[in-house]
Amino acid sequence: RRLEEHFGDVQFADLWRPCFCVSSNLTTGAHQVHRRGLVRAALRASISLPGLLPPATQGQNVLVDGAVLKNLPVDVMRGGLSGPIIGVDVSRGLSITAADIVRPRSLLRWVLSGQWRKGPPIVSLLIRAATVSSGRDLAAAREGADVLILPELTGVEIRDWSAYDPAVAAGYTAALASLDRIPGPLEDLRRRPLQTPAGSP
């Protein structure tokens, strides 16, 4: 309902800028790039974290959050756009520790402390399991970006949906630091020619 409220029947072709999003196709076992059709339908598939939101369907295909198979889709962007690639990797902020999955000793204390707002500990486990990438894949994605932004998200807990403002502030600070390291105009940074990502038609 929220996606329909904000995007209505807007199609990808109606957007001012080229846009895509990625979902993970559990039926085929491959990532799926959305570039046409209803924007809200593609976003609905792209944000469907397994165990937290119901999967989306497209024909006989079951689609979930793109991060399950491709957490930082730099290669997809490089294959479809000619400008410099700016990658924002927040995967470090999604890490969990043993403390995140400790079972509350008392249900009453858990409720009274307000910790229930973050969801039960299983939520952290599900989110991390759905967004973890292999070190090799993540390193390749980072290397493929012309500008890499790594926000410092210490203190932004994975289940804390109210941590929007500190997350935005961390992203802003990291973006400024990355831009300060650029030796020249941003548009001159494209380091590699246009490529077609593996598995694309």
C-alpha positions as CSV (number, residue, x, y, z in Angstrom):
1,R,0.0,0.0,0.0
2,R,2.8,2.4,0.8
3,L,4.6,1.7,-2.5
4,E,1.3,2.2,-4.4
5,E,0.8,5.5,-2.4
6,H,4.2,6.9,-3.4
7,F,4.6,5.4,-7.0
8,G,1.1,4.8,-8.2
9,D,1.1,3.4,-11.7
10,V,4.5,5.0,-12.6
11,Q,6.5,2.9,-15.1
12,F,10.2,2.8,-15.4
13,A,9.9,4.5,-18.8
14,D,8.2,7.5,-17.1
15,L,11.2,8.2,-14.8
16,W,13.5,11.1,-15.5
17,R,16.7,9.1,-15.0
18,P,17.6,5.6,-16.1
19,C,16.8,3.3,-13.2
20,F,16.9,-0.3,-12.3
21,C,16.5,-2.5,-9.2
22,V,17.5,-6.1,-8.5
23,S,15.7,-9.0,-7.0
24,S,16.7,-12.6,-6.4
25,N,14.8,-15.2,-8.4
26,L,14.5,-18.2,-6.1
27,T,12.9,-20.2,-8.9
28,T,15.8,-19.9,-11.3
29,G,18.5,-19.3,-8.8
30,A,19.7,-16.1,-10.5
31,H,19.5,-12.4,-9.9
32,Q,16.8,-10.6,-11.9
33,V,17.2,-7.0,-13.1
34,H,14.1,-4.9,-13.3
35,R,14.2,-2.1,-15.9
36,R,10.6,-2.0,-17.3
37,G,7.1,-2.2,-16.1
38,L,5.6,-0.9,-12.8
39,V,8.2,0.7,-10.5
40,R,6.2,-0.3,-7.4
41,A,6.1,-4.0,-8.5
42,A,9.8,-4.1,-9.1
43,L,10.5,-2.4,-5.7
44,R,8.2,-4.8,-4.0
45,A,10.3,-7.7,-5.2
46,S,13.6,-6.0,-4.5
47,I,12.8,-5.3,-0.8
48,S,11.3,-8.7,0.1
49,L,13.7,-9.9,2.8
50,P,13.0,-13.7,3.2
51,G,11.3,-14.4,6.5
52,L,10.3,-10.7,7.0
53,L,8.2,-9.9,4.0
54,P,6.3,-12.3,1.8
55,P,8.0,-12.9,-1.5
56,A,6.8,-11.3,-4.7
57,T,5.7,-13.4,-7.7
58,Q,6.1,-12.9,-11.4
59,G,4.4,-15.6,-13.4
60,Q,5.7,-18.8,-11.9
61,N,8.8,-17.1,-10.5
62,V,9.3,-16.3,-6.8
63,L,11.3,-13.1,-6.2
64,V,12.9,-11.9,-3.0
65,D,15.4,-9.1,-2.0
66,G,18.2,-8.7,-4.5
67,A,20.7,-8.7,-1.7
68,V,20.3,-12.5,-1.3
69,L,22.3,-13.0,-4.5
70,K,23.7,-9.6,-5.4
71,N,24.2,-7.2,-2.5
72,L,26.2,-4.5,-4.4
73,P,25.1,-4.7,-8.1
74,V,28.0,-2.6,-9.5
75,D,28.4,-4.9,-12.5
76,V,24.7,-4.4,-13.4
77,M,25.1,-0.7,-13.4
78,R,28.4,-0.8,-15.3
79,G,26.7,-2.9,-17.9
80,G,23.8,-0.5,-18.6
81,L,25.1,3.0,-17.9
82,S,28.1,4.9,-19.3
83,G,28.8,7.4,-16.4
84,P,30.9,7.0,-13.3
85,I,29.7,4.3,-10.9
86,I,29.2,5.4,-7.2
87,G,28.8,2.4,-4.9
88,V,27.5,2.7,-1.4
89,D,28.3,-0.4,0.7
90,V,26.4,-0.7,4.0
91,S,27.1,-4.4,4.4
92,R,29.5,-3.7,7.4
93,G,26.5,-2.2,9.2
94,L,24.5,-5.3,8.8
95,S,26.8,-7.5,10.7
96,I,25.5,-9.2,13.9
97,T,27.2,-10.6,17.0
98,A,26.1,-13.2,19.5
99,A,24.6,-10.4,21.6
100,D,22.1,-9.7,18.8
101,I,20.5,-13.1,19.0
102,V,20.4,-13.6,22.8
103,R,17.0,-14.9,23.8
104,P,15.3,-12.4,26.2
105,R,15.3,-13.8,29.8
106,S,12.0,-12.3,30.6
107,L,9.2,-11.5,28.1
108,L,7.8,-8.8,30.5
109,R,11.2,-7.1,30.8
110,W,11.7,-7.2,27.1
111,V,8.4,-5.5,26.5
112,L,8.8,-2.9,29.3
113,S,12.4,-2.0,28.1
114,G,11.1,-1.1,24.7
115,Q,13.4,-3.7,23.0
116,W,10.3,-5.3,21.4
117,R,10.3,-2.3,18.9
118,K,13.4,-3.8,17.3
119,G,11.6,-7.1,16.7
120,P,12.6,-10.5,18.2
121,P,16.2,-11.6,17.9
122,I,15.3,-13.9,14.9
123,V,14.9,-10.7,12.8
124,S,18.6,-9.8,13.0
125,L,19.4,-13.4,12.0
126,L,17.1,-13.3,9.0
127,I,18.3,-10.0,7.8
128,R,21.9,-10.9,8.0
129,A,21.4,-14.3,6.4
130,A,19.5,-12.6,3.5
131,T,22.1,-10.0,2.9
132,V,25.5,-11.6,3.5
133,S,27.8,-11.7,0.5
134,S,30.9,-13.8,-0.1
135,G,34.1,-11.8,0.5
136,R,35.2,-12.4,-3.1
137,D,31.9,-11.1,-4.6
138,L,31.9,-8.1,-2.4
139,A,35.5,-7.3,-3.1
140,A,34.9,-7.5,-6.8
141,A,31.9,-5.2,-6.5
142,R,33.8,-2.6,-4.5
143,E,36.7,-2.7,-7.0
144,G,34.2,-2.1,-9.8
145,A,33.0,1.2,-8.4
146,D,34.6,4.4,-9.5
147,V,33.7,6.0,-6.1
148,L,33.1,3.8,-3.1
149,I,31.3,5.2,-0.1
150,L,31.5,3.2,3.2
151,P,29.3,4.7,5.9
152,E,30.4,4.1,9.5
153,L,27.3,2.5,10.9
154,T,28.5,1.6,14.4
155,G,25.6,2.0,16.7
156,V,23.0,1.7,14.0
157,E,21.5,-1.6,15.1
158,I,20.2,-3.9,12.4
159,R,16.7,-4.1,13.9
160,D,16.3,-0.5,14.9
161,W,13.9,0.9,12.4
162,S,14.0,4.3,14.2
163,A,17.8,4.8,13.4
164,Y,17.0,6.5,10.1
165,D,18.6,9.9,11.0
166,P,22.0,8.6,12.3
167,A,22.2,6.3,9.2
168,V,21.6,9.2,6.9
169,A,24.1,11.3,8.8
170,A,26.7,8.5,8.5
171,G,26.1,8.3,4.8
172,Y,26.4,12.0,4.3
173,T,29.7,12.1,6.2
174,A,31.1,9.2,4.3
175,A,30.0,10.7,0.9
176,L,31.8,14.0,1.7
177,A,35.0,12.1,2.7
178,S,34.9,10.1,-0.6
179,L,34.3,13.1,-2.7
180,D,37.2,14.9,-1.1
181,R,39.5,12.1,-2.3
182,I,38.5,12.5,-5.9
183,P,41.4,14.2,-7.8
184,G,39.3,15.7,-10.6
185,P,35.8,16.1,-11.9
186,L,33.5,13.2,-11.1
187,E,32.5,12.7,-14.7
188,D,36.1,11.9,-15.6
189,L,36.2,9.0,-13.3
190,R,34.8,6.3,-15.5
191,R,37.7,3.8,-15.5
192,R,36.3,1.0,-17.6
193,P,34.4,0.7,-20.9
194,L,30.8,-0.2,-21.0
195,Q,30.4,-3.9,-20.2
196,T,27.7,-6.5,-20.3
197,P,27.4,-8.3,-17.0
198,A,27.7,-12.1,-17.0
199,G,24.3,-13.8,-17.5
200,S,22.8,-10.8,-19.3
201,P,21.1,-11.3,-22.7
